[in-house]
């Protein structure tokens, strides 16, 4: 792809996507907010805070802590900032993005707006939906760093745009497919984090593999019902961009949302779990976002509502999950 590619963000997912992009591109631009982090990155040849297994030849990276410089000098922006910080980070942008292709790798919603990232970008920066793409699928950053075979789904309302940007991420160890179901994939990416929290809670509460299988088979049915209520269209909910992402997030040792749920199930408060993890569990914010969004469509999503009761109404995980078991099949 003969366009200038930029990464916005400095966390593990941003680092993994930068690794992929540098496999297919000669040069990338990379916005990292803190200048001291850039200095350490250039000195060590790796991200000083995340994914130390991923080594970089920094001569192929133009770093900057000025987001407007990066936006001005790039054609394709890969947004990989945790959802709670997206709005704050992007308020600094003073350059027009109307002609940019923006790829959201954010697996969450904008908490202050309670909107999908693509909808926020469309309204706030007037970027046409035909130029907004998303990254979905079962793909932990840690496994990208280790070059383990992974699969990504690139979604865009205009399939030609998805097909144009997919090769950025297509490597020997990462394969890509495209989709036009942007809304379904975005909501699924939010909801899978909620189900991973539920799975972590159930693990700590000593529910076994049999129940976990029932929990997650019901979870994918919830995504189907919710997505159909929001935007009815044919979609293969069993595809890796939906079901695969739910499974890996709920089962993987790399899943911070599962870890967060385990801690809540063990009796940690939300704040104590967040402090100890030192990383963002997107599902905490996603739970409230989906709960509020569902007030409009009234889909049957009892697992989401159970997690909401535990996290936001401070109800007992033991009692709420026990009640939930009567609603699953």
C-alpha positions in Angstrom: 0.0 0.0 0.0 1.6 3.2 -1.2 0.3 5.4 1.6 1.9 6.8 4.8 0.7 4.7 7.8 0.5 6.0 11.3 -0.1 4.3 14.7 -1.8 6.4 17.3 -1.2 4.9 20.8 1.5 3.3 22.8 0.0 0.3 24.5 0.3 -3.4 23.8 -2.2 -3.5 21.0 -0.7 -0.4 19.3 2.7 -2.1 19.6 1.5 -5.3 18.0 -0.1 -3.5 15.1 3.0 -1.5 14.6 5.0 -4.7 14.4 2.6 -6.0 11.7 2.7 -2.7 9.8 6.5 -2.7 9.7 6.5 -6.1 8.2 4.6 -4.8 5.2 5.6 -1.1 5.1 9.1 0.4 4.7 8.3 3.2 7.1 5.6 4.2 9.6 4.8 7.2 11.7 4.0 6.6 15.4 2.3 9.0 17.9 3.3 8.3 21.5 2.1 10.9 24.0 5.1 10.9 26.3 8.5 12.2 24.9 10.5 10.3 27.5 8.8 7.0 26.4 9.9 7.7 22.8 13.5 8.3 24.0 13.6 5.0 25.9 12.0 3.2 22.9 14.7 4.5 20.5 17.4 3.6 23.0 16.2 0.1 23.6 14.7 -0.8 20.3 11.5 -2.0 22.0 8.5 -0.5 23.8 9.8 0.1 27.3 6.4 -0.6 28.9 4.6 -3.2 26.7 5.4 -6.3 24.7 9.1 -6.5 25.4 9.4 -9.6 23.1 8.7 -7.3 20.1 11.9 -5.9 18.7 11.9 -2.9 16.4 14.4 -1.3 14.0 13.6 2.3 15.0 15.3 3.7 11.8 12.1 2.7 10.0 9.9 4.6 12.5 9.2 8.3 12.8 8.1 8.9 16.4 6.4 12.1 17.6 4.6 13.2 20.7 2.8 15.8 18.5 -0.4 14.2 17.3 -1.1 16.9 14.8 2.3 16.4 13.1 1.6 12.6 12.8 -2.0 13.3 11.4 -0.7 15.9 8.9 2.0 13.6 7.6 -0.1 10.3 7.3 -2.7 9.0 4.9 -3.9 6.1 7.1 -4.3 6.4 10.8 -4.5 3.3 13.0 -6.2 4.2 16.2 -5.1 1.9 19.1 -5.9 3.9 22.2 -8.0 2.4 25.0 -11.6 3.5 24.7 -11.7 5.6 28.0 -8.9 7.8 26.6 -9.9 8.1 23.0 -11.9 11.3 23.3 -9.3 13.0 25.5 -6.5 12.1 23.1 -8.3 13.1 19.9 -9.4 16.5 21.3 -5.8 17.7 20.6 -6.2 17.2 16.9 -6.5 20.5 15.0 -5.9 19.1 11.5 -8.6 18.0 9.1 -9.1 14.2 8.9 -11.9 14.3 6.3 -9.7 12.7 3.6 -7.8 10.2 5.9 -8.6 6.5 6.2 -8.9 5.8 9.9 -8.8 2.3 11.2 -10.2 1.8 14.7 -8.5 -1.0 16.6 -10.4 0.2 19.8 -12.4 -2.7 21.2 -14.7 -0.5 23.2 -17.1 2.5 23.0 -16.6 6.2 23.8 -17.8 6.3 27.5 -18.7 10.0 27.6 -20.7 9.7 24.4 -21.8 6.1 24.7 -21.2 5.7 21.0 -19.2 3.4 18.8 -15.8 4.7 17.8 -16.6 4.9 14.1 -19.8 6.9 14.8 -17.8 9.3 17.0 -15.1 9.7 14.4 -17.8 10.3 11.7 -19.6 13.0 13.8 -16.7 14.7 15.4 -14.2 14.8 12.5 -16.6 14.4 9.6 -14.8 11.3 8.2 -17.1 9.5 5.8 -18.1 6.0 6.9 -16.6 4.7 3.6 -13.2 5.8 5.0 -13.6 4.3 8.5 -12.5 0.8 9.0 -12.2 -1.4 12.1 -10.0 -4.3 13.2 -11.8 -7.3 14.9 -11.1 -10.9 15.6 -9.3 -13.2 18.0 -5.9 -11.6 18.2 -4.0 -11.0 21.4 -1.2 -8.6 21.2 1.1 -10.9 23.1 0.8 -13.6 20.4 1.4 -11.2 17.6 4.7 -10.2 19.4 5.6 -14.0 19.5 4.6 -14.3 15.8 2.0 -17.0 16.5 -0.5 -17.5 13.7 -3.4 -15.1 14.1 -6.4 -13.9 12.1 -7.9 -10.4 11.8 -11.2 -9.2 10.3 -11.0 -5.8 8.6 -14.5 -4.2 8.5 -15.6 -1.2 6.5 -19.0 -0.1 5.1 -17.2 0.1 1.7 -15.6 -3.3 1.1 -13.1 -1.8 -1.4 -11.6 0.2 1.5 -11.3 -2.8 3.7 -9.6 -4.7 0.9 -7.3 -1.7 0.4 -6.1 -1.6 4.0 -6.1 -5.4 4.8 -2.7 -6.0 3.3 -1.1 -3.6 5.9 -1.7 -6.4 8.4 -1.2 -9.5 6.1 2.0 -11.3 7.1 3.2 -14.9 7.3 1.8 -15.2 10.8 -1.3 -12.9 10.4 -4.0 -13.5 7.9 -6.9 -11.2 7.1 -10.5 -11.3 5.8 -12.9 -8.4 5.1 -16.4 -7.6 6.1 -19.0 -4.9 5.7 -20.7 -5.5 9.0 -18.9 -2.7 10.9 -21.6 -2.1 13.5 -22.1 -5.8 14.3 -18.3 -6.4 14.6 -17.8 -3.2 16.7 -20.6 -4.2 19.1 -19.3 -7.8 19.3 -15.8 -6.5 20.1 -17.3 -4.5 23.0 -19.5 -7.4 24.3 -16.9 -10.1 24.2 -15.0 -8.3 26.9 -18.1 -8.4 29.1 -18.4 -12.1 28.6 -14.7 -12.5 29.4 -15.4 -10.8 32.7 -18.3 -13.1 33.4 -16.1 -16.1 32.5 -13.4 -14.9 34.9 -15.9 -14.5 37.7 -17.3 -18.0 37.2 -13.7 -19.4 37.3 -13.2 -17.8 40.7 -16.6 -19.0 41.9 -15.5 -22.6 41.0 -17.9 -23.1 38.1 -16.4 -25.8 35.8 -15.7 -26.1 32.1 -19.1 -27.5 31.5 -20.8 -24.3 32.7 -18.2 -22.1 31.0 -19.2 -23.8 27.7 -22.9 -23.1 28.3 -22.0 -19.5 29.4 -20.2 -18.7 26.2 -22.7 -20.5 23.9 -25.3 -18.3 25.4 -23.0 -15.3 25.1 -22.8 -15.6 21.3 -26.6 -15.9 21.1 -26.8 -12.6 23.1 -24.5 -10.9 20.6 -26.7 -12.2 17.8 -29.9 -10.9 19.4 -28.4 -7.5 20.3 -26.7 -6.9 16.9 -29.9 -7.9 15.1 -31.9 -5.5 17.2 -29.5 -2.7 16.6 -29.0 -3.3 12.8 -30.8 -6.2 11.2 -28.7 -7.7 8.4 -27.4 -11.2 7.5 -24.3 -12.0 9.5 -22.4 -15.2 10.2 -22.1 -15.0 14.0 -20.0 -18.1 14.0 -17.2 -16.4 12.1 -13.9 -15.7 13.8 -14.6 -12.0 14.0 -17.5 -12.7 16.4 -17.4 -16.2 18.0 -13.6 -16.6 17.7 -13.0 -13.2 19.5 -15.5 -14.2 22.3 -13.7 -17.5 22.9 -10.1 -16.3 23.0 -11.0 -13.3 25.2 -12.9 -15.6 27.6 -10.4 -18.4 27.8 -6.9 -16.9 27.2 -4.3 -16.4 29.9 -3.5 -13.1 28.1 -7.1 -11.7 28.6 -7.0 -8.8 31.0 -10.9 -8.8 31.0 -10.9 -12.4 32.2 -8.3 -11.5 34.8 -10.4 -8.6 35.9 -13.4 -10.9 36.3 -11.4 -13.4 38.3 -10.5 -10.7 40.8 -14.1 -9.5 41.1 -15.2 -13.1 41.7 -12.5 -13.4 44.4 -14.0 -10.4 46.2 -11.9 -7.5 45.0 -13.7 -4.2 44.5 -13.7 -2.7 41.0 -11.2 0.0 42.1 -8.9 -2.5 43.8 -8.9 -4.8 40.8 -8.1 -1.9 38.4 -5.3 -0.6 40.6 -3.7 -4.0 40.9 -4.0 -4.8 37.2 -2.3 -1.6 36.1 -4.0 -2.1 32.7 -7.4 -1.1 31.3 -10.1 -3.8 31.3 -12.3 -2.4 28.5 -15.1 -4.6 29.5 -15.8 -2.6 32.7 -16.7 0.4 30.6 -18.3 -1.7 27.9 -20.7 -3.2 30.4 -22.3 0.2 31.2 -22.3 1.2 27.5 -24.1 -1.9 26.3 -26.5 -1.7 29.3 -27.5 1.8 28.3 -27.7 1.1 24.6 -30.0 -1.9 25.3 -32.5 0.4 27.0 -33.4 1.5 23.5 -33.6 -1.9 21.8 -34.6 -4.2 24.7 -32.7 -7.3 23.5 -32.6 -10.3 25.8 -29.0 -10.2 27.2 -29.1 -11.6 30.7 -25.3 -12.2 31.0 -24.6 -8.5 30.3 -27.2 -7.4 32.8 -25.7 -9.8 35.4 -22.2 -8.4 35.0 -23.7 -4.8 35.1 -25.4 -5.6 38.4 -22.2 -6.9 39.9 -19.9 -4.1 38.7 -22.2 -1.1 38.9 -24.9 -2.0 41.4 -22.4 -3.8 43.6 -24.4 -6.9 44.0 -22.9 -10.2 45.2 -21.2 -12.1 42.4 -22.2 -15.4 44.1 -25.8 -14.5 44.2 -26.0 -12.9 40.8 -24.3 -15.7 39.0 -26.4 -18.3 40.8 -29.5 -16.5 39.5 -28.0 -16.3 36.0 -27.6 -20.0 35.9 -31.4 -20.3 35.9 -31.7 -18.2 32.8 -29.2 -20.0 30.6 -29.8 -23.2 28.5 
